[in-house]
Amino acid sequence: MSLKVRLKKLEVANKPQRTFVIWASSGVDVEAETERLREERGMIDSDLLLVISWSSGENAIALSV
């Protein structure tokens, strides 16, 4: 299976938003990873968060922004 994701950088009120991506296989705590990004990388609410997750053995990919 091949996956290609492109996300354009957006600007809101002349302030560029940053984009963070979490690749998460089944069993990964996405909430904990999001908190880690907030603490370690200074992610704020106006930043974009792209979550790419999948379940083992399935061909489905879920995307959420």
N, CA, C and O of each residue as an XYZ file, in Angstrom:
260
protein
N       0.842     -1.175      0.000
C       0.000      0.000      0.000
C       0.889      1.240      0.000
O       1.884      1.300      0.722
N       0.529      2.207     -0.797
C       1.291      3.445     -0.893
C       0.394      4.615     -0.497
O      -0.778      4.666     -0.870
N       0.954      5.546      0.259
C       0.179      6.697      0.718
C       0.998      7.951      0.512
O       2.167      8.010      0.893
N       0.385      8.950     -0.091
C       1.046     10.235     -0.260
C       0.079     11.303      0.226
O      -1.065     11.359     -0.226
N       0.525     12.142      1.136
C      -0.321     13.193      1.693
C       0.380     14.522      1.495
O       1.564     14.662      1.804
N      -0.347     15.490      0.980
C       0.197     16.842      0.837
C      -0.735     17.804      1.557
O      -1.956     17.715      1.430
N      -0.160     18.706      2.298
C      -0.948     19.699      3.015
C      -0.289     21.048      2.801
O       0.881     21.232      3.137
N      -1.035     21.995      2.243
C      -0.475     23.313      1.988
C      -0.404     24.111      3.284
O      -1.258     23.983      4.161
N       0.627     24.931      3.382
C       0.762     25.811      4.536
C      -0.240     26.959      4.387
O      -0.327     27.585      3.331
N      -0.977     27.219      5.434
C      -1.987     28.267      5.415
C      -1.502     29.475      6.201
O      -0.650     29.358      7.082
N      -2.051     30.628      5.872
C      -1.757     31.819      6.651
C      -3.062     32.413      7.140
O      -4.015     32.554      6.374
N      -3.104     32.758      8.411
C      -4.282     33.361      9.013
C      -3.846     34.663      9.676
O      -2.944     34.670     10.514
N      -4.484     35.746      9.302
C      -4.192     37.061      9.873
C      -2.689     37.360      9.831
O      -2.113     37.849     10.803
N      -2.070     37.059      8.690
C      -0.647     37.307      8.462
C       0.286     36.548      9.399
O       1.478     36.848      9.469
N      -0.248     35.575     10.112
C       0.588     34.735     10.978
C       0.626     33.333     10.375
O      -0.404     32.663     10.304
N       1.799     32.886      9.942
C       1.847     31.547      9.363
C       1.547     30.481     10.405
O       2.020     30.550     11.540
N       0.764     29.508     10.006
C       0.480     28.376     10.882
C       1.518     27.299     10.612
O       2.003     27.156      9.490
N       1.848     26.560     11.628
C       2.725     25.407     11.459
C       1.855     24.166     11.339
O       0.716     24.144     11.805
N       2.397     23.152     10.720
C       1.676     21.896     10.558
C       2.451     20.794     11.257
O       3.646     20.620     11.019
N       1.774     20.055     12.114
C       2.358     18.917     12.806
C       1.669     17.660     12.306
O       0.463     17.662     12.060
N       2.430     16.594     12.156
C       1.881     15.329     11.658
C       2.170     14.236     12.674
O       3.297     14.101     13.149
N       1.153     13.464     13.001
C       1.318     12.279     13.851
C       0.969     11.057     13.007
O      -0.159     10.931     12.530
N       1.936     10.155     12.822
C       1.707      8.856     12.189
C       1.455      7.886     13.318
O       2.324      7.693     14.168
N       0.305      7.281     13.349
C      -0.055      6.457     14.506
C      -0.636      5.124     14.076
O      -1.729      5.067     13.513
N       0.098      4.053     14.342
C      -0.478      2.727     14.109
C      -1.380      2.398     15.289
O      -1.401      3.125     16.282
N      -2.118      1.314     15.182
C      -3.034      0.962     16.265
C      -2.256      0.793     17.562
O      -1.145      0.263     17.564
N      -2.833      1.238     18.645
C      -2.199      1.138     19.947
C      -1.448      2.390     20.371
O      -1.024      2.484     21.522
N      -1.272      3.355     19.473
C      -0.584      4.596     19.814
C      -1.591      5.559     20.439
O      -2.693      5.740     19.921
N      -1.209      6.168     21.543
C      -2.070      7.128     22.235
C      -1.904      8.499     21.574
O      -0.955      9.227     21.867
N      -2.831      8.842     20.684
C      -2.745     10.089     19.927
C      -2.842     11.299     20.856
O      -2.159     12.300     20.642
N      -3.678     11.215     21.876
C      -3.810     12.326     22.829
C      -2.481     12.602     23.526
O      -2.091     13.758     23.688
N      -1.790     11.549     23.935
C      -0.491     11.718     24.600
C       0.540     12.303     23.638
O       1.347     13.145     24.031
N       0.517     11.862     22.381
C       1.440     12.409     21.379
C       1.150     13.882     21.122
O       2.072     14.675     20.932
N      -0.130     14.249     21.116
C      -0.499     15.650     20.926
C       0.022     16.497     22.076
O       0.558     17.582     21.850
N      -0.127     16.019     23.300
C       0.394     16.742     24.465
C       1.912     16.861     24.414
O       2.473     17.888     24.797
N       2.572     15.810     23.940
C       4.038     15.845     23.817
C       4.454     16.934     22.826
O       5.426     17.650     23.066
N       3.712     17.066     21.698
C       4.007     18.121     20.734
C       3.804     19.501     21.351
O       4.579     20.422     21.098
N       2.759     19.636     22.159
C       2.511     20.921     22.818
C       3.667     21.293     23.744
O       4.103     22.444     23.769
N       4.161     20.318     24.502
C       5.225     20.587     25.468
C       6.590     20.736     24.807
O       7.325     21.677     25.106
N       6.933     19.810     23.908
C       8.282     19.788     23.343
C       8.470     20.748     22.172
O       9.550     21.314     22.003
N       7.434     20.934     21.368
C       7.571     21.732     20.146
C       6.793     23.050     20.190
O       6.827     23.823     19.233
N       6.094     23.303     21.298
C       5.368     24.558     21.433
C       4.154     24.674     20.536
O       3.802     25.773     20.107
N       3.501     23.541     20.244
C       2.313     23.562     19.397
C       1.199     24.346     20.092
O       0.964     24.180     21.289
N       0.518     25.200     19.329
C      -0.589     25.985     19.875
C      -1.856     25.654     19.093
O      -1.794     24.981     18.064
N      -3.006     26.126     19.578
C      -4.300     25.779     18.983
C      -4.439     26.212     17.534
O      -5.157     25.562     16.774
N      -3.774     27.295     17.123
C      -3.916     27.749     15.734
C      -3.045     26.945     14.765
O      -3.171     27.114     13.552
N      -2.167     26.078     15.272
C      -1.389     25.208     14.405
C      -2.280     24.093     13.862
O      -3.277     23.727     14.483
N      -1.916     23.563     12.712
C      -2.658     22.452     12.127
C      -2.072     21.144     12.626
O      -0.855     21.002     12.745
N      -2.941     20.192     12.913
C      -2.510     18.861     13.331
C      -3.125     17.850     12.383
O      -4.348     17.750     12.281
N      -2.282     17.099     11.688
C      -2.733     16.051     10.775
C      -2.421     14.718     11.430
O      -1.262     14.412     11.710
N      -3.452     13.930     11.673
C      -3.285     12.617     12.285
C      -3.542     11.566     11.221
O      -4.616     11.531     10.620
N      -2.560     10.713     10.989
C      -2.694      9.615     10.033
C      -2.607      8.334     10.839
O      -1.582      8.048     11.458
N      -3.690      7.560     10.829
C      -3.705      6.354     11.653
C      -4.238      5.177     10.854
O      -4.962      5.350      9.873
N      -3.875      3.990     11.283
C      -4.347      2.789     10.621
C      -4.362      1.644     11.603
O      -3.670      1.677     12.621
N      -5.141      0.641     11.305
C      -5.197     -0.557     12.137
C      -4.393     -1.656     11.457
O      -4.406     -1.774     10.232
N      -3.712     -2.437     12.233
C      -2.904     -3.528     11.676
C      -3.774     -4.489     10.880
O      -4.851     -4.883     11.328
N      -3.306     -4.856      9.716
C      -4.022     -5.826      8.896
C      -5.168     -5.252      8.091
O      -5.835     -5.984      7.360
N      -5.414     -3.943      8.210
C      -6.497     -3.323      7.458
C      -5.915     -2.373      6.424
O      -4.821     -1.838      6.604
N      -6.646     -2.169      5.353
C      -6.200     -1.266      4.307
C      -6.843      0.117      4.429
O      -6.832      0.888      3.469
N      -7.391      0.432      5.574
C      -8.057      1.719      5.768
C      -7.103      2.700      6.449
O      -6.359      2.336      7.360
N      -7.140      3.925      5.998
C      -6.352      4.997      6.594
C      -7.340      6.090      7.008
O      -8.188      6.488      6.209
N      -7.242      6.568      8.218
C      -8.122      7.644      8.684
C      -7.301      8.923      8.795
O      -6.226      8.926      9.395
N      -7.806      9.999      8.221
C      -7.139     11.289      8.292
C      -8.027     12.262      9.049
O      -9.236     12.310      8.822
N      -7.437     13.030      9.942
C      -8.210     14.075     10.607
C      -7.340     15.303     10.791
O      -6.150     15.198     11.091
N      -7.939     16.458     10.609
C      -7.213     17.719     10.758
C      -7.915     18.542     11.805
O      -7.484     19.655     12.107
